[in-house]
Amino acid sequence: MEKEKVVLAYSGGLDTSVILTWLKEECGYDVIAVCVNVGQKEDYDAIYEKALKTGAIKAYIIDAKEEFITDYIFPTIQAGAIYEEDYLLGTSFARPLIAKKLVEIAQKEQAVAIAHGATGKGNDQVRFELSIKALNPYLKIIAPWRVWNLKSREDCIEYAKKYKIPIAQTKKNIYSRDENIWHISHEGGDLEDPWNEHQTNIYKLTVSPQEAPDTPTYVEMDFEQGIPIAINGERLGALELMNQLNKIAGENGVGVIDIVENRLVGMKSRGVYETPGGTILYKAHKMLEKLTLDRNTMAFKQIVAQKYAQLVYDGMWFTPLREALAAFVDSTQQNVTGTVRLKLYKGNCIGAGSKSPYSLYNEEFVTFGEDEVYNQKDAEGFINLFGLPLTIQALMKEKLKKNNTKIEKRS
């Protein structure tokens, strides 16, 4: 009798290597391993071979870096979406793309289920499963961490030894990391105590500020309608642009945050995130918007950005609301075109100039010197009208005070 097929989101690491074997040995599935390359630095030939040697009947390596940048990263930058004012959503917006690729392979291979290695305590289980449900509600979802008897990564290490699965983790080197073209995250181990200062030797994409050059590095970013297109005047494709920015920012120690965040599932977690190139892009884009967007649009867009970030963080990429907010964001980006200059120095990303043909900054109006375009006497009438509610309120209070004084005298 032919076995049912399950598509596994596979990285070749500890968890998914154990899951592949578990699906095969304990559940009786034929496993199809799918590794989606969103920019994590891996030996993909080795991952492919390991999947087959571990027991997969077929393995796919899918290069989705370009799609990740253009269809997920850039729209989120345009939105200005940052979760809880710190987190640049590196893991969050990779998950819907990975889920999309898993669904495509599942449909191609006529699999009945998709399996993932997200834990029952984390956000990724929600992100994967909401995306799968939105794209194909008929697929079964298998989340081993919620059902098997293994309770920790230490247990997984023992299981891997039992089945002779080669792994890189040890009980002394047990950080959980997620990497892509946008960032790398570090969780677990000594980071689980928020009082512990993280050690800079965990960095993979950046140097510590102390090790960064003693002279600043200047970089110019060109944007067209909110999309970054060039570095220092050189027009680049999306992938090359991200790679160059990561290198430039990483060498200057830019883009490391150490935060405690609120997970969707209700608990707090602590993580160290390196997002070198992304930090530059967010800063540059924000500077350009300050130059080209009017006050009311900017104010409302900040509200949209907060909601957009929450939707992405919560795994709700493929939802009508996220798509509707994206449509609003697109309309705000029509004039977000220009050049921003930034100074990178020992972990800092500092604005050093901006210009745009759509700039709403007008030196003739804002100059402290003499001008012929603004009559300062006009401000008096504006202030009188703008402050009229305050004047009326103050008169009311004064009237009540006088009336109360008269009543006290009579009594």
C-alpha positions as CSV (number, residue, x, y, z in Angstrom):
1,M,0.0,0.0,0.0
2,E,1.4,3.4,-1.0
3,K,2.3,5.7,1.9
4,E,0.8,9.1,2.3
5,K,3.2,12.0,1.6
6,V,4.1,14.8,3.9
7,V,6.1,17.9,2.9
8,L,8.5,19.0,5.6
9,A,9.9,22.5,6.0
10,Y,13.5,21.3,6.2
11,S,16.7,23.2,7.2
12,G,19.0,20.3,7.9
13,G,19.5,21.5,11.4
14,L,18.8,19.7,14.7
15,D,15.0,20.0,14.9
16,T,14.1,19.3,11.3
17,S,16.5,16.4,11.0
18,V,14.9,14.7,14.0
19,I,11.4,15.5,12.7
20,L,12.2,14.0,9.3
21,T,13.2,10.7,11.0
22,W,10.2,10.9,13.4
23,L,7.7,11.4,10.6
24,K,9.2,8.4,8.8
25,E,9.7,6.1,11.7
26,E,6.9,7.0,14.1
27,C,4.2,8.2,11.7
28,G,4.8,6.1,8.6
29,Y,4.9,8.9,6.1
30,D,6.9,9.3,2.9
31,V,8.7,12.6,3.6
32,I,9.5,15.2,1.0
33,A,12.0,17.7,2.4
34,V,11.8,21.3,1.2
35,C,14.4,23.9,2.0
36,V,13.6,27.4,1.0
37,N,16.6,29.6,0.5
38,V,15.7,33.1,1.7
39,G,19.4,34.1,2.1
40,Q,20.6,31.9,5.0
41,K,24.2,31.0,4.5
42,E,24.2,27.2,4.1
43,D,25.8,24.4,2.0
44,Y,22.6,23.6,0.1
45,D,24.2,20.6,-1.7
46,A,24.9,19.2,1.7
47,I,21.4,19.9,2.9
48,Y,20.0,18.2,-0.1
49,E,22.2,15.1,0.4
50,K,21.5,15.0,4.1
51,A,17.7,15.0,3.6
52,L,17.9,12.0,1.3
53,K,20.4,10.2,3.6
54,T,18.2,10.9,6.6
55,G,15.3,9.2,4.8
56,A,13.4,11.7,2.6
57,I,12.0,10.2,-0.6
58,K,12.6,13.5,-2.4
59,A,14.2,16.9,-1.6
60,Y,13.8,20.4,-3.0
61,I,16.1,23.4,-2.6
62,I,14.1,26.5,-3.7
63,D,15.9,29.8,-4.2
64,A,13.4,32.5,-3.1
65,K,15.9,35.3,-2.2
66,E,14.8,37.7,-4.9
67,E,11.1,37.2,-4.2
68,F,11.7,37.6,-0.5
69,I,13.3,41.0,-1.0
70,T,10.9,42.4,-3.6
71,D,7.6,41.0,-2.4
72,Y,8.0,40.9,1.4
73,I,10.9,43.1,2.6
74,F,10.4,46.1,0.4
75,P,6.7,46.4,1.0
76,T,7.3,46.2,4.8
77,I,9.9,49.0,4.5
78,Q,7.5,51.1,2.6
79,A,5.0,50.6,5.3
80,G,7.5,51.6,8.0
81,A,6.4,48.6,10.0
82,I,8.4,47.9,13.1
83,Y,7.1,45.6,15.8
84,E,7.1,47.2,19.3
85,E,9.3,50.0,18.1
86,D,12.4,47.7,17.8
87,Y,12.0,44.5,15.8
88,L,12.4,44.8,12.0
89,L,10.4,41.6,11.5
90,G,13.2,39.5,10.0
91,T,11.8,36.1,10.9
92,S,8.2,37.2,10.7
93,F,7.9,38.1,7.0
94,A,10.0,35.2,5.8
95,R,7.5,32.6,7.2
96,P,4.6,33.4,4.8
97,L,6.9,33.1,1.8
98,I,8.3,29.8,3.1
99,A,4.7,28.6,3.7
100,K,3.7,29.6,0.2
101,K,6.5,27.5,-1.3
102,L,5.6,24.5,0.9
103,V,2.0,24.7,-0.3
104,E,3.2,24.8,-3.9
105,I,5.3,21.7,-3.5
106,A,2.6,19.9,-1.5
107,Q,0.1,20.5,-4.4
108,K,2.6,19.4,-7.0
109,E,3.5,16.2,-5.1
110,Q,-0.1,15.5,-4.0
111,A,0.9,15.4,-0.4
112,V,-1.7,15.3,2.3
113,A,0.1,17.3,4.9
114,I,2.8,19.9,5.7
115,A,5.0,19.5,8.7
116,H,7.1,22.2,10.4
117,G,9.6,22.4,13.3
118,A,8.1,25.4,15.1
119,T,7.6,24.9,18.8
120,G,4.3,25.1,20.7
121,K,5.7,28.1,22.6
122,G,6.7,30.3,19.6
123,N,5.2,32.6,17.0
124,D,6.3,30.6,14.0
125,Q,3.7,27.9,14.4
126,V,1.0,30.6,14.0
127,R,2.8,32.2,11.0
128,F,3.2,28.9,9.1
129,E,-0.2,27.6,9.8
130,L,-2.2,30.7,9.1
131,S,-0.4,31.1,5.8
132,I,-1.0,27.4,4.9
133,K,-4.7,27.7,5.8
134,A,-5.0,30.9,3.7
135,L,-3.4,29.3,0.7
136,N,-4.8,25.7,0.9
137,P,-7.2,24.9,3.8
138,Y,-7.4,21.2,2.8
139,L,-3.8,20.4,3.8
140,K,-3.3,18.7,7.1
141,I,-0.7,20.4,9.4
142,I,1.7,18.4,11.5
143,A,3.6,20.2,14.3
144,P,5.7,17.6,16.1
145,W,6.7,19.8,19.0
146,R,3.1,19.9,20.1
147,V,2.5,16.1,20.0
148,W,5.7,14.1,20.4
149,N,7.4,13.1,23.7
150,L,10.6,15.1,23.1
151,K,10.5,18.1,25.4
152,S,13.7,20.0,24.7
153,R,16.6,20.3,22.3
154,E,18.6,18.2,24.7
155,D,16.1,15.4,24.0
156,C,16.4,16.0,20.3
157,I,20.2,15.6,20.6
158,E,19.7,12.2,22.3
159,Y,17.1,11.2,19.6
160,A,19.6,12.1,16.9
161,K,22.3,10.0,18.5
162,K,19.9,7.1,18.6
163,Y,19.2,7.2,14.9
164,K,22.8,8.3,14.0
165,I,21.7,11.6,12.6
166,P,24.7,14.0,12.1
167,I,24.1,17.3,13.9
168,A,26.1,20.5,14.7
169,Q,24.5,21.4,18.0
170,T,25.8,20.2,21.3
171,K,24.5,20.8,24.8
172,K,27.1,23.5,25.2
173,N,26.3,25.2,21.9
174,I,22.6,25.4,21.9
175,Y,21.6,28.8,20.6
176,S,18.5,28.8,18.4
177,R,19.2,30.9,15.3
178,D,17.1,32.0,12.3
179,E,19.0,33.6,9.4
180,N,18.0,35.1,6.0
181,I,19.2,37.8,3.7
182,W,17.6,40.4,6.0
183,H,18.8,39.4,9.5
184,I,19.9,36.7,11.9
185,S,18.3,36.1,15.3
186,H,19.9,34.5,18.4
187,E,17.7,33.0,21.2
188,G,18.1,30.4,23.9
189,G,21.0,29.4,26.1
190,D,22.3,32.1,28.4
191,L,20.1,34.7,26.6
192,E,17.0,33.2,28.3
193,D,18.0,35.2,31.4
194,P,17.4,38.9,30.5
195,W,19.9,40.0,33.1
196,N,22.7,38.3,31.2
197,E,24.5,40.7,28.9
198,H,24.8,39.1,25.5
199,Q,28.3,38.3,24.3
200,T,29.5,39.9,21.1
201,N,31.1,36.6,20.0
202,I,27.6,35.4,18.9
203,Y,27.5,38.0,16.1
204,K,27.5,36.6,12.6
205,L,26.7,39.6,10.3
206,T,28.2,42.5,12.3
207,V,31.2,43.4,14.3
208,S,30.9,45.0,17.8
209,P,30.9,48.8,17.8
210,Q,34.2,48.7,19.6
211,E,35.8,46.8,16.7
212,A,34.2,49.1,14.1
213,P,36.5,51.6,12.2
214,D,37.5,54.7,14.0
215,T,36.5,56.9,11.0
216,P,32.9,57.2,9.8
217,T,31.6,55.6,6.6
218,Y,29.2,57.6,4.4
219,V,26.6,55.9,2.2
220,E,24.1,57.4,-0.1
221,M,20.8,55.6,-0.9
222,D,18.6,56.3,-3.9
223,F,14.8,55.5,-3.7
224,E,12.1,55.4,-6.3
225,Q,8.6,55.4,-4.9
226,G,9.8,54.1,-1.6
227,I,11.9,51.3,-3.1
228,P,15.7,51.4,-2.7
229,I,17.4,51.2,-6.1
230,A,21.0,52.4,-5.8
231,I,23.9,52.7,-3.4
232,N,26.3,55.6,-3.8
233,G,24.9,56.3,-7.3
234,E,25.3,52.7,-8.5
235,R,21.9,51.2,-9.6
236,L,21.7,47.6,-8.3
237,G,19.3,44.7,-8.3
238,A,17.5,43.9,-5.1
239,L,19.7,41.0,-4.1
240,E,23.0,42.7,-4.8
241,L,21.8,45.8,-3.0
242,M,20.9,43.9,0.1
243,N,24.2,42.1,0.1
244,Q,26.2,45.3,-0.2
245,L,24.3,47.1,2.5
246,N,24.7,44.1,4.9
247,K,28.5,44.3,4.3
248,I,28.8,48.0,4.7
249,A,26.6,48.2,7.8
250,G,28.0,45.0,9.3
251,E,31.6,46.3,9.1
252,N,30.5,49.4,11.0
253,G,28.7,47.5,13.8
254,V,25.3,48.8,12.7
255,G,22.0,46.9,13.3
256,V,22.3,45.0,16.5
257,I,19.4,45.1,19.0
258,D,18.9,43.1,22.2
259,I,15.2,43.1,23.2
260,V,12.5,41.5,25.2
261,E,9.4,41.2,23.1
262,N,5.8,40.1,23.5
263,R,5.2,36.9,21.6
264,L,1.8,36.4,20.1
265,V,1.2,33.3,22.3
266,G,1.2,35.4,25.4
267,M,4.7,35.1,26.9
268,K,7.7,37.4,26.7
269,S,11.0,36.3,25.0
270,R,14.4,37.7,24.8
271,G,16.5,37.8,21.6
272,V,19.5,39.4,20.0
273,Y,18.9,40.4,16.4
274,E,21.4,41.5,13.7
275,T,19.8,43.5,10.9
276,P,22.6,45.5,9.4
277,G,21.5,46.5,5.9
278,G,17.8,46.7,7.0
279,T,18.7,49.2,9.7
280,I,20.1,51.5,7.0
281,L,17.1,51.0,4.7
282,Y,14.5,51.8,7.5
283,K,16.5,54.9,8.5
284,A,16.9,56.2,5.0
285,H,13.3,55.5,4.0
286,K,12.0,57.4,7.1
287,M,14.2,60.4,6.3
288,L,12.9,60.6,2.8
289,E,9.3,60.3,3.9
290,K,9.9,63.2,6.3
291,L,11.0,65.3,3.3
292,T,8.2,64.3,0.9
293,L,5.0,63.4,2.9
294,D,2.6,66.0,4.3
295,R,1.9,66.1,8.1
296,N,-1.5,64.4,8.0
297,T,-0.4,61.6,5.8
298,M,2.7,61.0,7.9
299,A,0.6,60.9,11.1
300,F,-2.0,58.5,9.7
301,K,0.7,56.3,8.1
302,Q,2.3,55.9,11.6
303,I,-0.9,54.3,12.8
304,V,-1.0,52.1,9.7
305,A,2.6,51.1,10.3
306,Q,1.9,49.9,13.8
307,K,-1.0,47.8,12.7
308,Y,0.9,46.5,9.6
309,A,3.8,45.4,11.9
310,Q,1.4,43.6,14.2
311,L,-0.3,41.7,11.3
312,V,3.1,40.7,10.0
313,Y,4.4,39.6,13.4
314,D,1.2,37.7,14.0
315,G,1.4,35.7,10.8
316,M,-1.4,37.5,9.0
317,W,0.3,38.3,5.8
318,F,-2.3,36.7,3.5
319,T,-5.2,38.6,4.9
320,P,-7.6,41.2,3.4
321,L,-6.6,43.8,6.0
322,R,-2.8,43.5,5.4
323,E,-3.5,43.7,1.6
324,A,-5.7,46.7,2.1
325,L,-3.1,48.5,4.3
326,A,-0.5,47.7,1.6
327,A,-2.7,49.4,-1.0
328,F,-2.8,52.5,1.2
329,V,0.9,52.4,1.7
330,D,1.5,52.1,-2.1
331,S,-0.5,55.3,-2.6
332,T,1.6,57.2,-0.1
333,Q,4.8,56.2,-1.8
334,Q,4.3,57.9,-5.2
335,N,6.5,60.8,-4.3
336,V,8.9,59.0,-2.0
337,T,11.7,59.4,-4.5
338,G,15.1,60.9,-3.8
339,T,18.5,60.4,-2.2
340,V,19.5,60.1,1.5
341,R,23.0,60.3,2.9
342,L,23.9,58.4,6.1
343,K,26.9,58.4,8.3
344,L,27.8,55.0,9.9
345,Y,30.0,55.2,12.9
346,K,30.6,52.5,15.6
347,G,27.1,51.1,15.6
348,N,25.3,54.3,14.9
349,C,23.3,55.1,11.7
350,I,23.1,58.9,11.5
351,G,21.3,61.0,8.9
352,A,23.6,63.3,7.0
353,G,21.4,64.8,4.3
354,S,18.4,64.2,2.1
355,K,17.1,65.5,-1.2
356,S,14.1,64.9,-3.5
357,P,12.4,66.5,-6.5
358,Y,9.2,66.1,-4.5
359,S,10.5,67.7,-1.4
360,L,8.0,69.7,0.6
361,Y,10.7,71.5,2.4
362,N,10.9,75.1,1.1
363,E,13.8,77.2,2.3
364,E,12.1,80.4,1.3
365,F,9.3,79.8,3.8
366,V,11.3,78.4,6.8
367,T,14.4,80.7,6.6
368,F,15.2,82.6,9.8
369,G,16.5,85.3,7.5
370,E,14.5,88.0,5.7
371,D,11.9,86.6,3.2
372,E,9.2,87.9,0.9
373,V,6.9,84.9,0.9
374,Y,5.6,84.7,4.5
375,N,3.9,87.5,6.4
376,Q,4.5,86.8,10.1
377,K,1.6,89.0,11.0
378,D,-0.7,86.3,9.6
379,A,0.3,84.1,12.4
380,E,-1.7,86.2,14.9
381,G,-5.1,85.4,13.3
382,F,-4.2,81.7,12.9
383,I,-3.3,81.5,16.6
384,N,-6.5,83.3,17.6
385,L,-8.6,80.8,15.6
386,F,-6.6,77.7,16.5
387,G,-6.7,78.7,20.2
388,L,-10.4,79.7,20.2
389,P,-11.5,76.5,22.1
390,L,-8.9,77.2,24.8
391,T,-10.1,80.8,25.1
392,I,-13.8,79.8,25.4
393,Q,-12.9,77.2,28.1
394,A,-10.9,79.7,30.1
395,L,-13.8,82.2,29.9
396,M,-16.2,79.5,31.1
397,K,-13.9,78.7,34.1
398,E,-13.6,82.4,35.0
399,K,-17.4,82.8,34.8
400,L,-17.9,79.8,37.1
401,K,-15.3,81.1,39.5
402,K,-17.1,84.5,39.8
403,N,-20.5,82.9,40.2
404,N,-19.2,80.6,43.0
405,T,-17.6,83.7,44.7
406,K,-21.0,85.5,44.7
407,I,-22.7,82.4,46.2
408,E,-20.2,82.2,49.0
409,K,-20.6,85.8,49.9
410,R,-24.4,85.4,50.1
411,S,-24.1,82.4,52.3
